[in-house]
Amino acid sequence: MRTTATVEHLPALVEFLQRAWQEGALPEAAAFPFELALDEIFMNVVMHGTTPDGPPREVVVSLRDEGNRVTMVMEDDGPAFDPLTLATPDIDAPIEERELGGLGVFLVRELMDDVSYAHTGTHNQLTMHKVVS
């Protein structure tokens, strides 16, 4: 699904994911990691990939059922940025002592079996895999 990176488009992306999940007859219990990843990564593009006076970025989300494994790819045309280089947040620190940000990417990495980043041409591409058997 192709859309622009504005908060108003998040519900349409979630609907796209849920529809693809149902059409693929994928296990309902396995959808949550993908829904969380979609929300977190898309909102990172909305909040950090777009300049205040610039146009919204374009985002493309695809989902592939590969038997017992599902792959979701999110691609955007924002500035090159590898979210996997973010430091792992100290989740044991008291909340008032924690740095802001990075928790969403941490959760995506924890919930998915494999997450990889590539910058191809002018696009960021985050690929997430998870076994859903």
N, CA, C and O of each residue as an XYZ file, in Angstrom:
532
protein
N       0.847     -1.170      0.000
C       0.000      0.000      0.000
C       0.895      1.237      0.000
O       1.860      1.316      0.760
N       0.577      2.167     -0.830
C       1.325      3.421     -0.947
C       0.490      4.548     -0.341
O      -0.705      4.663     -0.616
N       1.132      5.381      0.491
C       0.433      6.505      1.112
C       1.446      7.591      1.465
O       2.648      7.428      1.255
N       0.949      8.685      1.996
C       1.847      9.730      2.474
C       1.991      9.601      3.981
O       1.099      9.103      4.668
N       3.131     10.059      4.481
C       3.457      9.922      5.899
C       2.827     11.043      6.712
O       3.502     11.977      7.144
N       1.512     10.928      6.911
C       0.799     11.836      7.804
C      -0.028     10.971      8.749
O      -0.492      9.892      8.380
N      -0.204     11.461      9.964
C      -0.891     10.680     10.992
C      -2.287     10.248     10.541
O      -2.779      9.201     10.962
N      -2.920     11.045      9.696
C      -4.264     10.708      9.215
C      -4.295      9.424      8.387
O      -5.355      8.821      8.225
N      -3.156      9.005      7.868
C      -3.117      7.807      7.023
C      -2.838      6.519      7.801
O      -2.901      5.429      7.231
N      -2.534      6.633      9.087
C      -2.257      5.428      9.873
C      -3.452      4.466      9.906
O      -3.252      3.266      9.713
N      -4.688      4.939     10.141
C      -5.804      3.981     10.156
C      -5.954      3.192      8.850
O      -6.297      2.010      8.887
N      -5.707      3.816      7.716
C      -5.804      3.109      6.434
C      -4.728      2.030      6.331
O      -4.980      0.957      5.783
N      -3.535      2.302      6.850
C      -2.470      1.295      6.847
C      -2.826      0.125      7.755
O      -2.604     -1.034      7.403
N      -3.376      0.431      8.916
C      -3.781     -0.638      9.841
C      -4.873     -1.491      9.197
O      -4.855     -2.717      9.307
N      -5.811     -0.845      8.531
C      -6.868     -1.577      7.838
C      -6.276     -2.460      6.733
O      -6.696     -3.604      6.564
N      -5.315     -1.938      5.990
C      -4.626     -2.713      4.957
C      -4.004     -3.969      5.566
O      -4.151     -5.065      5.024
N      -3.312     -3.807      6.691
C      -2.662     -4.940      7.356
C      -3.705     -5.951      7.827
O      -3.541     -7.152      7.610
N      -4.761     -5.487      8.460
C      -5.789     -6.395      8.970
C      -6.489     -7.144      7.833
O      -6.776     -8.335      7.954
N      -6.758     -6.450      6.743
C      -7.401     -7.091      5.587
C      -6.475     -8.159      4.982
O      -6.914     -9.266      4.670
N      -5.207     -7.817      4.823
C      -4.239     -8.781      4.275
C      -4.120     -9.992      5.201
O      -3.993    -11.127      4.740
N      -4.161     -9.742      6.489
C      -4.060    -10.830      7.476
C      -5.249    -11.776      7.329
O      -5.087    -12.996      7.315
N      -6.444    -11.199      7.219
C      -7.656    -12.020      7.070
C      -7.663    -12.763      5.741
O      -7.981    -13.952      5.697
N      -7.316    -12.073      4.657
C      -7.310    -12.708      3.337
C      -6.307    -13.848      3.261
O      -6.523    -14.830      2.552
N      -5.218    -13.712      3.992
C      -4.210    -14.769      4.019
C      -4.515    -15.862      5.024
O      -3.762    -16.829      5.139
N      -5.630    -15.716      5.764
C      -6.015    -16.678      6.805
C      -4.862    -16.933      7.771
O      -4.616    -18.065      8.188
N      -4.165    -15.859      8.113
C      -3.037    -15.968      9.037
C      -3.549    -16.025     10.467
O      -4.634    -15.516     10.750
N      -2.791    -16.633     11.375
C      -3.249    -16.762     12.763
C      -3.476    -15.391     13.401
O      -2.575    -14.553     13.439
N      -4.682    -15.181     13.894
C      -5.044    -13.883     14.467
C      -4.110    -13.484     15.613
O      -3.761    -12.311     15.753
N      -3.710    -14.452     16.422
C      -2.852    -14.166     17.572
C      -1.469    -13.663     17.157
O      -0.773    -13.043     17.960
N      -1.071    -13.919     15.927
C       0.256    -13.517     15.460
C       0.269    -12.127     14.835
O       1.324    -11.666     14.398
N      -0.875    -11.446     14.781
C      -0.961    -10.143     14.119
C      -0.363     -9.013     14.946
O       0.153     -8.049     14.380
N      -0.419     -9.109     16.272
C      -0.015     -7.990     17.123
C       1.386     -7.449     16.833
O       1.535     -6.234     16.706
N       2.415     -8.282     16.722
C       3.754     -7.718     16.447
C       3.800     -6.884     15.167
O       4.513     -5.883     15.099
N       3.043     -7.297     14.160
C       3.021     -6.562     12.898
C       2.255     -5.246     13.044
O       2.656     -4.227     12.482
N       1.163     -5.268     13.792
C       0.401     -4.037     14.028
C       1.249     -3.031     14.806
O       1.277     -1.845     14.475
N       1.938     -3.513     15.841
C       2.795     -2.622     16.628
C       3.930     -2.073     15.770
O       4.222     -0.878     15.816
N       4.570     -2.938     14.989
C       5.678     -2.493     14.136
C       5.200     -1.467     13.117
O       5.868     -0.459     12.888
N       4.058     -1.718     12.510
C       3.507     -0.780     11.537
C       3.284      0.581     12.177
O       3.694      1.604     11.629
N       2.647      0.595     13.315
C       2.354      1.837     14.030
C       3.648      2.567     14.401
O       3.794      3.755     14.113
N       4.571      1.873     15.026
C       5.808      2.502     15.518
C       6.674      3.038     14.377
O       7.119      4.185     14.422
N       6.909      2.228     13.376
C       7.822      2.639     12.304
C       7.177      3.725     11.447
O       7.844      4.686     11.062
N       5.891      3.583     11.146
C       5.212      4.619     10.362
C       5.235      5.957     11.108
O       5.520      6.993     10.508
N       4.942      5.942     12.402
C       4.931      7.190     13.163
C       6.335      7.793     13.276
O       6.473      9.013     13.366
N       7.362      6.965     13.273
C       8.731      7.497     13.240
C       8.978      8.252     11.941
O       9.614      9.306     11.945
N       8.479      7.719     10.831
C       8.625      8.417      9.544
C       7.853      9.734      9.591
O       8.354     10.769      9.152
N       6.630      9.689     10.125
C       5.812     10.908     10.226
C       6.521     11.963     11.068
O       6.611     13.123     10.666
N       7.027     11.563     12.238
C       7.584     12.523     13.197
C       9.014     12.957     12.883
O       9.384     14.101     13.144
N       9.817     12.055     12.326
C      11.241     12.352     12.167
C      11.711     12.429     10.715
O      12.780     12.974     10.439
N      10.932     11.896      9.799
C      11.378     11.838      8.407
C      10.902     12.990      7.558
O      11.297     13.113      6.398
N      10.057     13.838      8.120
C       9.493     14.952      7.366
C       9.898     16.263      8.007
O       9.789     16.416      9.224
N      10.362     17.209      7.211
C      10.706     18.520      7.746
C       9.434     19.351      7.890
O       8.491     19.168      7.121
N       9.394     20.270      8.872
C       8.175     21.045      9.106
C       7.633     21.765      7.872
O       6.419     21.804      7.674
N       8.512     22.339      7.034
C       7.996     23.057      5.854
C       8.035     22.212      4.592
O       7.666     22.683      3.516
N       8.480     20.965      4.717
C       8.556     20.109      3.530
C       7.289     19.307      3.317
O       6.446     19.207      4.208
N       7.163     18.741      2.138
C       5.987     17.911      1.862
C       6.076     16.599      2.648
O       7.169     16.167      3.015
N       4.922     15.965      2.907
C       4.960     14.666      3.583
C       5.711     13.646      2.730
O       5.692     13.705      1.501
N       6.356     12.734      3.395
C       7.098     11.674      2.699
C       6.145     10.608      2.186
O       5.043     10.431      2.706
N       6.588      9.909      1.165
C       5.814      8.789      0.642
C       6.251      7.519      1.375
O       7.438      7.311      1.625
N       5.281      6.682      1.710
C       5.539      5.423      2.405
C       4.865      4.299      1.623
O       3.732      4.435      1.161
N       5.582      3.191      1.484
C       5.030      2.000      0.849
C       5.183      0.847      1.839
O       6.278      0.578      2.334
N       4.074      0.175      2.116
C       4.084     -0.976      3.023
C       3.630     -2.192      2.237
O       2.622     -2.158      1.531
N       4.397     -3.269      2.375
C       3.996     -4.527      1.736
C       4.074     -5.650      2.760
O       4.848     -5.599      3.716
N       3.256     -6.655      2.531
C       3.179     -7.808      3.420
C       3.214     -9.052      2.555
O       2.470     -9.158      1.580
N       4.082    -10.000      2.908
C       4.183    -11.250      2.151
C       4.020    -12.433      3.098
O       4.682    -12.517      4.132
N       3.136    -13.333      2.728
C       2.963    -14.592      3.445
C       3.897    -15.601      2.781
O       3.733    -15.934      1.608
N       4.866    -16.076      3.533
C       5.865    -17.007      2.990
C       5.730    -18.371      3.665
O       6.719    -18.947      4.118
N       4.515    -18.876      3.727
C       4.284    -20.153      4.397
C       4.114    -19.938      5.879
O       3.102    -19.390      6.317
N       5.088    -20.362      6.658
C       4.974    -20.157      8.108
C       5.660    -18.866      8.565
O       5.795    -18.628      9.765
N       6.084    -18.046      7.630
C       6.758    -16.790      7.954
C       6.100    -15.648      7.192
O       5.732    -15.792      6.026
N       5.959    -14.515      7.866
C       5.405    -13.320      7.225
C       6.500    -12.264      7.199
O       7.242    -12.102      8.168
N       6.594    -11.551      6.091
C       7.544    -10.457      5.934
C       6.773     -9.176      5.676
O       5.898     -9.127      4.811
N       7.104     -8.141      6.434
C       6.541     -6.815      6.197
C       7.705     -5.887      5.860
O       8.726     -5.869      6.547
N       7.528     -5.121      4.792
C       8.547     -4.154      4.371
C       7.909     -2.778      4.384
O       6.826     -2.574      3.835
N       8.600     -1.829      5.023
C       8.165     -0.438      5.001
C       9.277      0.372      4.360
O      10.431      0.336      4.789
N       8.899      1.101      3.325
C       9.860      1.896      2.564
C       9.394      3.348      2.572
O       8.202      3.624      2.435
N      10.346      4.280      2.734
C       9.990      5.701      2.682
C      11.078      6.464      1.949
O      12.202      5.986      1.794
N      10.718      7.669      1.497
C      11.671      8.488      0.747
C      12.242      9.627      1.592
O      12.635     10.666      1.062
N      12.283      9.425      2.897
C      12.869     10.425      3.796
C      14.382     10.365      3.772
O      14.971      9.560      3.051
N      15.016     11.232      4.573
C      16.477     11.207      4.663
C      16.955      9.832      5.141
O      16.278      9.169      5.926
N      18.122      9.416      4.661
C      18.671      8.121      5.066
C      18.801      8.069      6.584
O      19.408      8.944      7.201
N      18.220      7.022      7.175
C      18.332      6.831      8.621
C      18.077      5.367      8.937
O      17.030      4.818      8.593
N      19.040      4.746      9.591
C      18.925      3.352     10.001
C      18.476      3.311     11.460
O      19.283      3.568     12.352
N      17.201      2.994     11.723
C      16.731      2.980     13.109
C      17.381      1.881     13.944
O      17.331      1.924     15.173
N      17.986      0.906     13.289
C      18.618     -0.188     14.015
C      19.934      0.233     14.648
O      20.518     -0.526     15.422
N      20.409      1.435     14.331
C      21.629      1.941     14.953
C      21.342      2.659     16.273
O      22.271      3.043     16.984
N      20.072      2.840     16.599
C      19.723      3.491     17.861
C      20.207      2.639     19.027
O      20.156      1.410     18.971
N      20.672      3.291     20.075
C      21.110      2.575     21.268
C      19.923      1.853     21.902
O      18.797      2.348     21.868
N      20.178      0.699     22.469
C      19.141     -0.040     23.180
C      18.779      0.724     24.448
O      19.656      1.047     25.249
N      17.495      1.013     24.636
C      17.114      1.766     25.839
C      17.318      0.931     27.101
O      17.197     -0.294     27.074
N      17.621      1.593     28.184
C      17.781      0.926     29.476
C      16.402      0.756     30.087
O      15.902      1.640     30.782
N      15.792     -0.393     29.819
C      14.427     -0.608     30.287
C      14.366     -0.923     31.788
O      13.282     -1.005     32.366
N      15.528     -1.097     32.408
C      15.558     -1.346     33.848
C      15.693     -0.057     34.650
O      15.492     -0.058     35.864
N      16.029      1.036     33.984
C      16.176      2.327     34.674
C      14.796      2.838     35.085
O      13.802      2.557     34.415
N      14.737      3.586     36.182
C      13.455      4.207     36.550
C      12.965      5.090     35.400
O      13.763      5.719     34.706
N      11.677      5.127     35.212
C      11.093      5.825     34.059
C      11.533      7.275     33.974
O      11.747      7.787     32.875
N      11.671      7.944     35.102
C      12.060      9.357     35.081
C      13.523      9.558     34.680
O      13.932     10.680     34.384
N      14.310      8.487     34.668
C      15.719      8.585     34.282
C      15.982      8.105     32.849
O      17.110      8.191     32.363
N      14.971      7.615     32.193
C      15.159      7.079     30.844
C      15.222      8.196     29.811
O      14.574      9.234     29.946
N      16.023      7.951     28.772
C      16.079      8.851     27.624
C      14.770      8.738     26.853
O      14.154      7.673     26.818
N      14.350      9.835     26.240
C      13.158      9.797     25.401
C      13.489      9.135     24.067
O      14.581      9.314     23.527
N      12.541      8.373     23.547
C      12.691      7.789     22.224
C      13.414      6.454     22.240
O      14.088      6.090     23.204
N      13.249      5.739     21.135
C      13.951      4.481     20.934
C      13.221      3.252     21.434
O      13.579      2.131     21.073
N      12.198      3.444     22.263
C      11.505      2.289     22.819
C      10.696      1.544     21.747
O      10.634      0.315     21.768
N      10.081      2.273     20.815
C       9.305      1.633     19.754
C      10.159      0.738     18.884
O       9.772     -0.393     18.590
N      11.313      1.223     18.469
C      12.225      0.419     17.646
C      12.708     -0.786     18.449
O      12.827     -1.885     17.907
N      12.986     -0.587     19.735
C      13.392     -1.684     20.617
C      12.309     -2.766     20.642
O      12.613     -3.952     20.518
N      11.045     -2.358     20.802
C       9.941     -3.318     20.841
C       9.809     -4.067     19.518
O       9.572     -5.275     19.505
N       9.961     -3.357     18.420
C       9.890     -4.011     17.106
C      10.980     -5.075     17.005
O      10.723     -6.190     16.552
N      12.186     -4.732     17.424
C      13.294     -5.698     17.355
C      13.045     -6.899     18.252
O      13.409     -8.023     17.906
N      12.427     -6.666     19.404
C      12.147     -7.755     20.335
C      11.029     -8.671     19.833
O      11.088     -9.886     20.026
N      10.014     -8.096     19.192
C       8.844     -8.874     18.769
C       9.032     -9.600     17.442
O       8.381    -10.614     17.192
N       9.912     -9.089     16.596
C      10.148     -9.721     15.298
C      11.316    -10.701     15.410
O      12.168    -10.570     16.288
N      11.341    -11.679     14.509
C      12.454    -12.633     14.489
C      13.689    -12.033     13.833
O      14.819    -12.354     14.201
N      13.462    -11.160     12.857
C      14.578    -10.557     12.137
C      14.137     -9.194     11.613
O      13.045     -9.050     11.062
N      14.994     -8.204     11.791
C      14.729     -6.856     11.277
C      15.999     -6.383     10.596
O      17.086     -6.476     11.166
N      15.865     -5.874      9.376
C      17.044     -5.368      8.670
C      16.702     -4.053      7.983
O      15.548     -3.772      7.658
N      17.749     -3.259      7.775
C      17.598     -1.945      7.142
C      18.477     -1.895      5.902
O      19.577     -2.447      5.880
N      17.974     -1.224      4.869
C      18.772     -0.947      3.680
C      18.393      0.437      3.174
O      17.247      0.866      3.302
N      19.360      1.121      2.605
C      19.085      2.384      1.928
C      19.356      2.127      0.455
O      20.500      1.928      0.046
N      18.290      2.133     -0.336
C      18.418      1.821     -1.757
C      18.044      3.047     -2.573
O      16.898      3.495     -2.541
N      18.995      3.581     -3.292
C      18.740      4.788     -4.087
C      18.394      5.942     -3.173
O      19.260      6.464     -2.472
N      17.143      6.341     -3.175
C      16.697      7.455     -2.325
C      15.695      6.991     -1.276
O      14.952      7.804     -0.727
N      15.669      5.701     -0.996
C      14.659      5.165     -0.077
C      15.264      4.405      1.099
O      16.255      3.688      0.959
N      14.638      4.582      2.259
C      14.899      3.753      3.431
C      13.999      2.538      3.312
O      12.846      2.650      2.894
N      14.518      1.387      3.673
C      13.724      0.165      3.596
C      13.975     -0.657      4.860
O      15.094     -1.102      5.114
N      12.915     -0.849      5.645
C      13.002     -1.658      6.847
C      12.212     -2.947      6.578
O      11.023     -2.901      6.262
N      12.884     -4.085      6.707
C      12.276     -5.375      6.440
C      12.193     -6.142      7.747
O      13.181     -6.282      8.468
N      10.984     -6.641      8.043
C      10.740     -7.356      9.296
C      10.151     -8.726      8.997
O       9.200     -8.840      8.224
N      10.713     -9.769      9.607
C      10.256    -11.137      9.406
C       9.827    -11.732     10.743
O      10.396    -11.428     11.791
N       8.807    -12.587     10.679
C       8.395    -13.316     11.877
C       7.721    -14.620     11.464
O       6.912    -14.652     10.537
N       8.069    -15.696     12.171
C       7.390    -16.978     11.997
C       6.030    -16.872     12.674
O       5.929    -16.407     13.809
N       4.985    -17.306     11.975
C       3.618    -17.133     12.490
C       2.856    -18.458     12.557
O       1.628    -18.453     12.642
N       3.539    -19.557     12.521
C       2.854    -20.866     12.474
C       1.922    -21.110     13.623
O       1.293    -22.166     13.695
